[in-house]
């Protein structure tokens, strides 16, 4: 399936395109890796944001978020 830059995708469509679970989708939002809008309580994602996930800068932000979370978990002994 082709991702169109100006198309709007639902949570389910985005998760399917990225082959990720709902919980992973929500983690990406929480960590600031994926930008979304909520419309009537449902998430909407602009195709441009999905394509940005494959940008090297986004990967660096994701890696930084992962490292911070790992460090916090190590500190509390999880």
Biopython code that builds the backbone (N, CA, C, O; Angstrom):
import numpy as np
from Bio.PDB.StructureBuilder import StructureBuilder

atoms = [
    (1, "UNK", "N", (0.836, -1.183, 0.000)),
    (1, "UNK", "CA", (0.000, 0.000, 0.000)),
    (1, "UNK", "C", (0.880, 1.246, 0.000)),
    (1, "UNK", "O", (1.878, 1.305, 0.718)),
    (2, "UNK", "N", (0.523, 2.208, -0.779)),
    (2, "UNK", "CA", (1.279, 3.452, -0.894)),
    (2, "UNK", "C", (0.767, 4.471, 0.122)),
    (2, "UNK", "O", (-0.442, 4.626, 0.297)),
    (3, "UNK", "N", (1.676, 5.155, 0.782)),
    (3, "UNK", "CA", (1.313, 6.208, 1.721)),
    (3, "UNK", "C", (1.357, 7.528, 0.973)),
    (3, "UNK", "O", (2.371, 7.892, 0.377)),
    (4, "UNK", "N", (0.252, 8.228, 1.016)),
    (4, "UNK", "CA", (0.164, 9.533, 0.337)),
    (4, "UNK", "C", (0.365, 10.646, 1.347)),
    (4, "UNK", "O", (-0.245, 10.645, 2.416)),
    (5, "UNK", "N", (1.203, 11.572, 1.012)),
    (5, "UNK", "CA", (1.628, 12.633, 1.922)),
    (5, "UNK", "C", (0.466, 13.445, 2.507)),
    (5, "UNK", "O", (0.495, 13.796, 3.686)),
    (6, "UNK", "N", (-0.547, 13.744, 1.704)),
    (6, "UNK", "CA", (-1.647, 14.600, 2.160)),
    (6, "UNK", "C", (-2.897, 13.824, 2.547)),
    (6, "UNK", "O", (-3.935, 14.426, 2.819)),
    (7, "UNK", "N", (-2.817, 12.512, 2.575)),
    (7, "UNK", "CA", (-3.942, 11.658, 2.991)),
    (7, "UNK", "C", (-3.986, 11.598, 4.513)),
    (7, "UNK", "O", (-2.954, 11.719, 5.174)),
    (8, "UNK", "N", (-5.183, 11.410, 5.067)),
    (8, "UNK", "CA", (-5.346, 11.283, 6.514)),
    (8, "UNK", "C", (-5.669, 9.825, 6.831)),
    (8, "UNK", "O", (-6.548, 9.225, 6.212)),
    (9, "UNK", "N", (-4.944, 9.259, 7.808)),
    (9, "UNK", "CA", (-5.078, 7.850, 8.163)),
    (9, "UNK", "C", (-5.562, 7.700, 9.599)),
    (9, "UNK", "O", (-5.258, 8.529, 10.457)),
    (10, "UNK", "N", (-6.318, 6.637, 9.853)),
    (10, "UNK", "CA", (-6.781, 6.320, 11.201)),
    (10, "UNK", "C", (-5.685, 5.571, 11.941)),
    (10, "UNK", "O", (-4.663, 5.209, 11.359)),
    (11, "UNK", "N", (-5.907, 5.343, 13.232)),
    (11, "UNK", "CA", (-4.977, 4.553, 14.037)),
    (11, "UNK", "C", (-4.792, 3.172, 13.411)),
    (11, "UNK", "O", (-3.666, 2.705, 13.239)),
    (12, "UNK", "N", (-5.900, 2.529, 13.073)),
    (12, "UNK", "CA", (-5.841, 1.172, 12.515)),
    (12, "UNK", "C", (-5.085, 1.134, 11.195)),
    (12, "UNK", "O", (-4.267, 0.242, 10.969)),
    (13, "UNK", "N", (-5.359, 2.100, 10.326)),
    (13, "UNK", "CA", (-4.673, 2.150, 9.029)),
    (13, "UNK", "C", (-3.176, 2.386, 9.212)),
    (13, "UNK", "O", (-2.351, 1.751, 8.555)),
    (14, "UNK", "N", (-2.837, 3.305, 10.109)),
    (14, "UNK", "CA", (-1.436, 3.614, 10.361)),
    (14, "UNK", "C", (-0.712, 2.408, 10.943)),
    (14, "UNK", "O", (0.381, 2.059, 10.499)),
    (15, "UNK", "N", (-1.323, 1.777, 11.935)),
    (15, "UNK", "CA", (-0.711, 0.597, 12.556)),
    (15, "UNK", "C", (-0.517, -0.511, 11.516)),
    (15, "UNK", "O", (0.505, -1.196, 11.517)),
    (16, "UNK", "N", (-1.488, -0.679, 10.647)),
    (16, "UNK", "CA", (-1.393, -1.698, 9.605)),
    (16, "UNK", "C", (-0.260, -1.374, 8.622)),
    (16, "UNK", "O", (0.518, -2.251, 8.245)),
    (17, "UNK", "N", (-0.182, -0.117, 8.218)),
    (17, "UNK", "CA", (0.880, 0.301, 7.291)),
    (17, "UNK", "C", (2.263, 0.085, 7.885)),
    (17, "UNK", "O", (3.183, -0.360, 7.198)),
    (18, "UNK", "N", (2.401, 0.403, 9.163)),
    (18, "UNK", "CA", (3.692, 0.286, 9.833)),
    (18, "UNK", "C", (3.945, -1.105, 10.402)),
    (18, "UNK", "O", (5.048, -1.417, 10.852)),
    (19, "UNK", "N", (2.896, -1.939, 10.374)),
    (19, "UNK", "CA", (2.965, -3.301, 10.922)),
    (19, "UNK", "C", (3.356, -3.281, 12.397)),
    (19, "UNK", "O", (4.272, -3.974, 12.842)),
    (20, "UNK", "N", (2.610, -2.445, 13.138)),
    (20, "UNK", "CA", (2.818, -2.319, 14.577)),
    (20, "UNK", "C", (1.484, -2.512, 15.298)),
    (20, "UNK", "O", (0.422, -2.457, 14.679)),
    (21, "UNK", "N", (1.547, -2.734, 16.596)),
    (21, "UNK", "CA", (0.334, -2.897, 17.396)),
    (21, "UNK", "C", (-0.209, -1.532, 17.820)),
    (21, "UNK", "O", (0.442, -0.499, 17.662)),
    (22, "UNK", "N", (-1.422, -1.569, 18.363)),
    (22, "UNK", "CA", (-2.047, -0.356, 18.884)),
    (22, "UNK", "C", (-1.201, 0.247, 20.009)),
    (22, "UNK", "O", (-1.025, 1.464, 20.075)),
    (23, "UNK", "N", (-0.681, -0.609, 20.889)),
    (23, "UNK", "CA", (0.117, -0.105, 22.013)),
    (23, "UNK", "C", (1.418, 0.544, 21.528)),
    (23, "UNK", "O", (1.858, 1.546, 22.093)),
    (24, "UNK", "N", (2.026, -0.015, 20.497)),
    (24, "UNK", "CA", (3.241, 0.589, 19.933)),
    (24, "UNK", "C", (2.902, 1.937, 19.311)),
    (24, "UNK", "O", (3.655, 2.900, 19.459)),
    (25, "UNK", "N", (1.771, 2.006, 18.618)),
    (25, "UNK", "CA", (1.298, 3.268, 18.034)),
    (25, "UNK", "C", (1.179, 4.332, 19.119)),
    (25, "UNK", "O", (1.657, 5.454, 18.952)),
    (26, "UNK", "N", (0.539, 3.973, 20.233)),
    (26, "UNK", "CA", (0.349, 4.923, 21.326)),
    (26, "UNK", "C", (1.668, 5.324, 21.968)),
    (26, "UNK", "O", (1.829, 6.473, 22.379)),
    (27, "UNK", "N", (2.618, 4.392, 22.062)),
    (27, "UNK", "CA", (3.955, 4.719, 22.588)),
    (27, "UNK", "C", (4.672, 5.710, 21.684)),
    (27, "UNK", "O", (5.339, 6.622, 22.174)),
    (28, "UNK", "N", (4.544, 5.545, 20.373)),
    (28, "UNK", "CA", (5.180, 6.470, 19.428)),
    (28, "UNK", "C", (4.636, 7.887, 19.621)),
    (28, "UNK", "O", (5.381, 8.862, 19.524)),
    (29, "UNK", "N", (3.348, 7.990, 19.892)),
    (29, "UNK", "CA", (2.740, 9.303, 20.138)),
    (29, "UNK", "C", (3.260, 9.880, 21.445)),
    (29, "UNK", "O", (3.686, 11.034, 21.495)),
    (30, "UNK", "N", (3.224, 9.077, 22.499)),
    (30, "UNK", "CA", (3.642, 9.528, 23.830)),
    (30, "UNK", "C", (5.088, 10.013, 23.843)),
    (30, "UNK", "O", (5.417, 10.981, 24.529)),
    (31, "UNK", "N", (5.937, 9.350, 23.096)),
    (31, "UNK", "CA", (7.359, 9.717, 23.068)),
    (31, "UNK", "C", (7.673, 10.823, 22.061)),
    (31, "UNK", "O", (8.824, 11.241, 21.933)),
    (32, "UNK", "N", (6.659, 11.291, 21.353)),
    (32, "UNK", "CA", (6.866, 12.385, 20.419)),
    (32, "UNK", "C", (7.464, 11.976, 19.091)),
    (32, "UNK", "O", (7.947, 12.823, 18.339)),
    (33, "UNK", "N", (7.437, 10.693, 18.795)),
    (33, "UNK", "CA", (8.003, 10.203, 17.540)),
    (33, "UNK", "C", (6.993, 10.352, 16.404)),
    (33, "UNK", "O", (7.372, 10.583, 15.256)),
    (34, "UNK", "N", (5.700, 10.218, 16.731)),
    (34, "UNK", "CA", (4.633, 10.320, 15.734)),
    (34, "UNK", "C", (3.665, 11.414, 16.153)),
    (34, "UNK", "O", (3.133, 11.391, 17.263)),
    (35, "UNK", "N", (3.439, 12.370, 15.266)),
    (35, "UNK", "CA", (2.531, 13.475, 15.557)),
    (35, "UNK", "C", (1.144, 13.135, 15.021)),
    (35, "UNK", "O", (0.992, 12.724, 13.870)),
    (36, "UNK", "N", (0.138, 13.313, 15.874)),
    (36, "UNK", "CA", (-1.240, 12.992, 15.500)),
    (36, "UNK", "C", (-2.181, 14.111, 15.926)),
    (36, "UNK", "O", (-1.788, 15.049, 16.619)),
    (37, "UNK", "N", (-3.435, 13.989, 15.492)),
    (37, "UNK", "CA", (-4.519, 14.844, 15.961)),
    (37, "UNK", "C", (-5.627, 13.929, 16.438)),
    (37, "UNK", "O", (-5.799, 12.826, 15.920)),
    (38, "UNK", "N", (-6.365, 14.381, 17.409)),
    (38, "UNK", "CA", (-7.521, 13.620, 17.860)),
    (38, "UNK", "C", (-8.769, 14.322, 17.344)),
    (38, "UNK", "O", (-8.964, 15.518, 17.563)),
    (39, "UNK", "N", (-9.608, 13.561, 16.656)),
    (39, "UNK", "CA", (-10.853, 14.090, 16.123)),
    (39, "UNK", "C", (-11.970, 13.222, 16.681)),
    (39, "UNK", "O", (-12.050, 12.031, 16.379)),
    (40, "UNK", "N", (-12.820, 13.814, 17.488)),
    (40, "UNK", "CA", (-13.912, 13.054, 18.090)),
    (40, "UNK", "C", (-13.427, 11.878, 18.916)),
    (40, "UNK", "O", (-14.084, 10.838, 18.963)),
    (41, "UNK", "N", (-12.267, 12.036, 19.575)),
    (41, "UNK", "CA", (-11.730, 10.972, 20.412)),
    (41, "UNK", "C", (-10.953, 9.909, 19.653)),
    (41, "UNK", "O", (-10.490, 8.936, 20.249)),
    (42, "UNK", "N", (-10.806, 10.083, 18.345)),
    (42, "UNK", "CA", (-10.066, 9.107, 17.537)),
    (42, "UNK", "C", (-8.829, 9.770, 16.936)),
    (42, "UNK", "O", (-8.854, 10.931, 16.526)),
    (43, "UNK", "N", (-7.746, 8.993, 16.899)),
    (43, "UNK", "CA", (-6.493, 9.521, 16.352)),
    (43, "UNK", "C", (-6.541, 9.585, 14.834)),
    (43, "UNK", "O", (-7.086, 8.702, 14.171)),
    (44, "UNK", "N", (-5.954, 10.661, 14.297)),
    (44, "UNK", "CA", (-5.790, 10.818, 12.857)),
    (44, "UNK", "C", (-4.332, 11.184, 12.599)),
    (44, "UNK", "O", (-3.730, 11.964, 13.337)),
    (45, "UNK", "N", (-3.780, 10.605, 11.537)),
    (45, "UNK", "CA", (-2.372, 10.814, 11.214)),
    (45, "UNK", "C", (-2.271, 11.258, 9.761)),
    (45, "UNK", "O", (-2.841, 10.632, 8.868)),
    (46, "UNK", "N", (-1.553, 12.321, 9.542)),
    (46, "UNK", "CA", (-1.302, 12.796, 8.186)),
    (46, "UNK", "C", (-0.226, 11.910, 7.558)),
    (46, "UNK", "O", (0.766, 11.578, 8.207)),
    (47, "UNK", "N", (-0.421, 11.534, 6.315)),
    (47, "UNK", "CA", (0.523, 10.656, 5.627)),
    (47, "UNK", "C", (1.950, 11.156, 5.719)),
    (47, "UNK", "O", (2.890, 10.365, 5.798)),
    (48, "UNK", "N", (2.111, 12.456, 5.709)),
    (48, "UNK", "CA", (3.439, 13.077, 5.816)),
    (48, "UNK", "C", (4.140, 12.632, 7.101)),
    (48, "UNK", "O", (5.351, 12.408, 7.102)),
    (49, "UNK", "N", (3.377, 12.504, 8.200)),
    (49, "UNK", "CA", (3.950, 12.089, 9.476)),
    (49, "UNK", "C", (4.404, 10.632, 9.433)),
    (49, "UNK", "O", (5.417, 10.276, 10.037)),
    (50, "UNK", "N", (3.664, 9.801, 8.729)),
    (50, "UNK", "CA", (4.059, 8.395, 8.574)),
    (50, "UNK", "C", (5.355, 8.319, 7.778)),
    (50, "UNK", "O", (6.268, 7.576, 8.137)),
    (51, "UNK", "N", (5.431, 9.082, 6.708)),
    (51, "UNK", "CA", (6.645, 9.087, 5.884)),
    (51, "UNK", "C", (7.838, 9.633, 6.658)),
    (51, "UNK", "O", (8.970, 9.201, 6.442)),
    (52, "UNK", "N", (7.588, 10.586, 7.561)),
    (52, "UNK", "CA", (8.674, 11.158, 8.366)),
    (52, "UNK", "C", (9.317, 10.143, 9.297)),
    (52, "UNK", "O", (10.461, 10.324, 9.716)),
    (53, "UNK", "N", (8.589, 9.070, 9.626)),
    (53, "UNK", "CA", (9.163, 8.033, 10.494)),
    (53, "UNK", "C", (10.385, 7.378, 9.860)),
    (53, "UNK", "O", (11.223, 6.811, 10.561)),
    (54, "UNK", "N", (10.484, 7.454, 8.561)),
    (54, "UNK", "CA", (11.604, 6.836, 7.853)),
    (54, "UNK", "C", (12.738, 7.815, 7.603)),
    (54, "UNK", "O", (13.710, 7.495, 6.917)),
    (55, "UNK", "N", (12.606, 9.015, 8.167)),
    (55, "UNK", "CA", (13.621, 10.049, 8.073)),
    (55, "UNK", "C", (14.672, 9.780, 9.152)),
    (55, "UNK", "O", (14.302, 9.467, 10.283)),
    (56, "UNK", "N", (15.960, 9.889, 8.847)),
    (56, "UNK", "CA", (17.006, 9.614, 9.840)),
    (56, "UNK", "C", (16.889, 10.431, 11.125)),
    (56, "UNK", "O", (17.230, 9.927, 12.195)),
    (57, "UNK", "N", (16.417, 11.680, 11.052)),
    (57, "UNK", "CA", (16.271, 12.499, 12.263)),
    (57, "UNK", "C", (15.227, 11.911, 13.195)),
    (57, "UNK", "O", (15.386, 11.948, 14.415)),
    (58, "UNK", "N", (14.169, 11.374, 12.630)),
    (58, "UNK", "CA", (13.124, 10.765, 13.449)),
    (58, "UNK", "C", (13.674, 9.521, 14.133)),
    (58, "UNK", "O", (13.372, 9.261, 15.297)),
    (59, "UNK", "N", (14.473, 8.763, 13.415)),
    (59, "UNK", "CA", (15.083, 7.576, 14.003)),
    (59, "UNK", "C", (15.980, 7.961, 15.171)),
    (59, "UNK", "O", (16.023, 7.249, 16.174)),
    (60, "UNK", "N", (16.685, 9.056, 15.059)),
    (60, "UNK", "CA", (17.546, 9.519, 16.147)),
    (60, "UNK", "C", (16.712, 9.892, 17.367)),
    (60, "UNK", "O", (17.098, 9.582, 18.494)),
    (61, "UNK", "N", (15.550, 10.568, 17.155)),
    (61, "UNK", "CA", (14.671, 10.924, 18.267)),
    (61, "UNK", "C", (14.123, 9.675, 18.935)),
    (61, "UNK", "O", (14.024, 9.612, 20.160)),
    (62, "UNK", "N", (13.769, 8.685, 18.135)),
    (62, "UNK", "CA", (13.238, 7.435, 18.687)),
    (62, "UNK", "C", (14.309, 6.728, 19.511)),
    (62, "UNK", "O", (14.024, 6.203, 20.588)),
    (63, "UNK", "N", (15.534, 6.715, 19.006)),
    (63, "UNK", "CA", (16.632, 6.067, 19.723)),
    (63, "UNK", "C", (16.906, 6.788, 21.041)),
    (63, "UNK", "O", (17.157, 6.143, 22.059)),
    (64, "UNK", "N", (16.860, 8.098, 21.027)),
    (64, "UNK", "CA", (17.069, 8.891, 22.234)),
    (64, "UNK", "C", (15.968, 8.602, 23.255)),
    (64, "UNK", "O", (16.254, 8.431, 24.440)),
    (65, "UNK", "N", (14.711, 8.548, 22.804)),
    (65, "UNK", "CA", (13.591, 8.243, 23.699)),
    (65, "UNK", "C", (13.751, 6.851, 24.302)),
    (65, "UNK", "O", (13.487, 6.654, 25.488)),
    (66, "UNK", "N", (14.179, 5.891, 23.498)),
    (66, "UNK", "CA", (14.397, 4.520, 23.977)),
    (66, "UNK", "C", (15.504, 4.495, 25.027)),
    (66, "UNK", "O", (15.362, 3.847, 26.064)),
    (67, "UNK", "N", (16.593, 5.187, 24.765)),
    (67, "UNK", "CA", (17.729, 5.223, 25.688)),
    (67, "UNK", "C", (17.327, 5.858, 27.013)),
    (67, "UNK", "O", (17.709, 5.365, 28.075)),
    (68, "UNK", "N", (16.555, 6.955, 26.963)),
    (68, "UNK", "CA", (16.102, 7.610, 28.191)),
    (68, "UNK", "C", (15.227, 6.664, 29.010)),
    (68, "UNK", "O", (15.390, 6.556, 30.226)),
    (69, "UNK", "N", (14.301, 5.982, 28.343)),
    (69, "UNK", "CA", (13.409, 5.070, 29.044)),
    (69, "UNK", "C", (14.189, 3.908, 29.649)),
    (69, "UNK", "O", (13.912, 3.498, 30.776)),
    (70, "UNK", "N", (15.152, 3.377, 28.917)),
    (70, "UNK", "CA", (15.968, 2.269, 29.397)),
    (70, "UNK", "C", (16.749, 2.698, 30.642)),
    (70, "UNK", "O", (16.839, 1.947, 31.614)),
    (71, "UNK", "N", (17.308, 3.900, 30.607)),
    (71, "UNK", "CA", (18.068, 4.427, 31.736)),
    (71, "UNK", "C", (17.179, 4.576, 32.968)),
    (71, "UNK", "O", (17.584, 4.218, 34.074)),
    (72, "UNK", "N", (15.969, 5.105, 32.780)),
    (72, "UNK", "CA", (15.036, 5.257, 33.902)),
    (72, "UNK", "C", (14.680, 3.915, 34.505)),
    (72, "UNK", "O", (14.635, 3.776, 35.728)),
    (73, "UNK", "N", (14.427, 2.928, 33.667)),
    (73, "UNK", "CA", (14.075, 1.595, 34.149)),
    (73, "UNK", "C", (15.234, 0.952, 34.896)),
    (73, "UNK", "O", (15.029, 0.268, 35.899)),
    (74, "UNK", "N", (16.445, 1.170, 34.412)),
    (74, "UNK", "CA", (17.620, 0.614, 35.086)),
    (74, "UNK", "C", (17.801, 1.253, 36.458)),
    (74, "UNK", "O", (18.198, 0.581, 37.410)),
    (75, "UNK", "N", (17.507, 2.563, 36.564)),
    (75, "UNK", "CA", (17.639, 3.260, 37.834)),
    (75, "UNK", "C", (16.679, 2.737, 38.895)),
    (75, "UNK", "O", (17.029, 2.641, 40.072)),
    (76, "UNK", "N", (15.470, 2.401, 38.468)),
    (76, "UNK", "CA", (14.490, 1.910, 39.451)),
    (76, "UNK", "C", (14.552, 0.402, 39.622)),
    (76, "UNK", "O", (13.816, -0.165, 40.430)),
    (77, "UNK", "N", (15.427, -0.248, 38.866)),
    (77, "UNK", "CA", (15.670, -1.676, 39.049)),
    (77, "UNK", "C", (14.665, -2.593, 38.381)),
    (77, "UNK", "O", (14.405, -3.693, 38.870)),
    (78, "UNK", "N", (14.105, -2.159, 37.284)),
    (78, "UNK", "CA", (13.140, -3.012, 36.564)),
    (78, "UNK", "C", (13.853, -3.841, 35.542)),
    (78, "UNK", "O", (13.221, -4.623, 34.832)),
]
sb = StructureBuilder()
sb.init_structure("model")
sb.init_model(0)
sb.init_chain("A")
sb.init_seg("    ")
for serial, (resi, resn, name, xyz) in enumerate(atoms, 1):
    if name == "N":
        sb.init_residue(resn, " ", resi, " ")
    sb.init_atom(name, np.array(xyz, "f"), 0.0, 1.0, " ", f" {name:<3s}", serial, name[0])
structure = sb.get_structure()
